[in-house]
């Protein structure tokens, strides 16, 4: 994948938020690589296990499936999008009125290889 530009970042963020707001797990996961590594403090809360990351699309599907079941009112409003060389960061407000920054690192095929979530 070439340099991520502002247009790609804005389009990705819009589609990503729409998939989350539609609670469309297949659409959400479509952007992620099979060997994705995903880090979030919410993993511990949702899974009940003392871990802050998952590895692989199957584990990510399990985590997000549980998260969607727990948060039937889940909704994301994109506030800002930042483009980097092979990354983009989406700053959004969630259904709990929290400000969240999600940084996604892309592989050479345009899929998310790593994700990092931080809460304000």
KOLKETI-493999 format. One line per field, with one value per residue (C-alpha): residue in three letters; x, y, z. Coordinates in nm, 3 decimals. Layout:
N
tiba <- [ALA; ...]
xx <- [X; ...]
yy <- [Y; ...]
zz <- [Z; ...]
This chain:
120
tiba <- [UNK; UNK; UNK; UNK; UNK; UNK; UNK; UNK; UNK; UNK; UNK; UNK; UNK; UNK; UNK; UNK; UNK; UNK; UNK; UNK; UNK; UNK; UNK; UNK; UNK; UNK; UNK; UNK; UNK; UNK; UNK; UNK; UNK; UNK; UNK; UNK; UNK; UNK; UNK; UNK; UNK; UNK; UNK; UNK; UNK; UNK; UNK; UNK; UNK; UNK; UNK; UNK; UNK; UNK; UNK; UNK; UNK; UNK; UNK; UNK; UNK; UNK; UNK; UNK; UNK; UNK; UNK; UNK; UNK; UNK; UNK; UNK; UNK; UNK; UNK; UNK; UNK; UNK; UNK; UNK; UNK; UNK; UNK; UNK; UNK; UNK; UNK; UNK; UNK; UNK; UNK; UNK; UNK; UNK; UNK; UNK; UNK; UNK; UNK; UNK; UNK; UNK; UNK; UNK; UNK; UNK; UNK; UNK; UNK; UNK; UNK; UNK; UNK; UNK; UNK; UNK; UNK; UNK; UNK; UNK]
xx <- [0.000; 0.129; 0.123; -0.211; -0.350; -0.623; -0.882; -0.826; -0.826; -1.153; -1.325; -1.198; -1.312; -1.656; -1.707; -1.560; -1.795; -2.094; -2.018; -1.993; -2.310; -2.490; -2.351; -2.231; -1.951; -1.865; -1.827; -1.611; -1.384; -1.352; -1.087; -0.865; -0.587; -0.614; -0.314; -0.432; -0.310; -0.556; -0.492; -0.759; -0.827; -1.189; -1.083; -1.037; -1.385; -1.564; -1.394; -1.353; -0.994; -0.680; -0.565; -0.550; -0.495; -0.615; -0.430; -0.595; -0.922; -1.106; -1.016; -1.105; -1.443; -1.512; -1.420; -1.620; -1.918; -1.933; -1.881; -2.172; -2.396; -2.307; -2.347; -2.667; -2.675; -2.316; -2.265; -1.953; -1.935; -1.609; -1.452; -1.114; -0.905; -0.526; -0.330; 0.024; 0.259; 0.101; -0.134; -0.445; -0.592; -0.964; -1.072; -1.435; -1.697; -1.869; -2.213; -2.078; -1.971; -1.605; -1.345; -1.151; -0.845; -0.800; -0.475; -0.471; -0.153; -0.199; -0.012; 0.104; -0.235; -0.440; -0.567; -0.537; -0.250; -0.243; -0.486; -0.438; -0.720; -0.683; -0.954; -0.956]
yy <- [0.000; 0.344; 0.645; 0.695; 1.028; 1.244; 1.128; 0.758; 0.826; 1.022; 0.758; 0.473; 0.646; 0.719; 0.358; 0.219; 0.427; 0.336; -0.035; 0.003; 0.210; -0.053; -0.322; -0.504; -0.724; -0.869; -0.521; -0.412; -0.715; -0.684; -0.415; -0.628; -0.875; -1.239; -1.198; -0.870; -0.769; -0.550; -0.372; -0.211; -0.178; -0.276; -0.632; -0.705; -0.569; -0.746; -1.085; -1.101; -1.217; -1.033; -0.947; -0.623; -0.760; -1.024; -1.178; -1.304; -1.226; -1.512; -1.377; -1.025; -1.146; -1.313; -0.999; -0.762; -0.997; -0.988; -0.612; -0.560; -0.785; -0.588; -0.250; -0.270; 0.112; 0.135; 0.436; 0.621; 0.983; 1.060; 1.384; 1.389; 1.172; 1.184; 1.026; 0.892; 0.700; 0.358; 0.455; 0.650; 0.760; 0.805; 1.023; 0.966; 0.997; 0.674; 0.597; 0.640; 1.000; 0.900; 1.046; 0.763; 0.754; 0.445; 0.413; 0.158; 0.035; -0.099; -0.379; -0.370; -0.498; -0.218; -0.422; -0.325; -0.524; -0.364; -0.153; 0.046; 0.209; 0.477; 0.647; 1.000]
zz <- [0.000; -0.083; 0.143; 0.315; 0.211; 0.362; 0.106; 0.180; 0.556; 0.544; 0.328; 0.545; 0.866; 0.721; 0.606; 0.930; 1.147; 0.931; 0.965; 1.344; 1.362; 1.153; 1.386; 1.071; 1.203; 0.861; 0.712; 1.006; 0.984; 0.606; 0.652; 0.877; 0.791; 0.899; 1.131; 1.285; 1.631; 1.818; 2.149; 2.367; 2.739; 2.663; 2.573; 2.942; 3.024; 2.740; 2.763; 3.140; 3.088; 3.207; 2.853; 2.660; 2.310; 2.066; 1.774; 1.457; 1.288; 1.461; 1.806; 1.696; 1.567; 1.902; 2.096; 1.877; 1.864; 2.244; 2.247; 2.007; 2.216; 2.530; 2.360; 2.163; 2.167; 2.035; 1.812; 1.694; 1.580; 1.398; 1.524; 1.347; 1.117; 1.089; 0.803; 0.841; 0.615; 0.672; 0.955; 1.025; 1.353; 1.400; 1.691; 1.775; 2.045; 2.141; 2.280; 2.635; 2.549; 2.570; 2.338; 2.176; 1.950; 1.736; 1.544; 1.263; 1.093; 0.740; 0.565; 0.203; 0.082; 0.236; 0.531; 0.897; 1.046; 1.392; 1.590; 1.908; 2.105; 2.372; 2.578; 2.714]
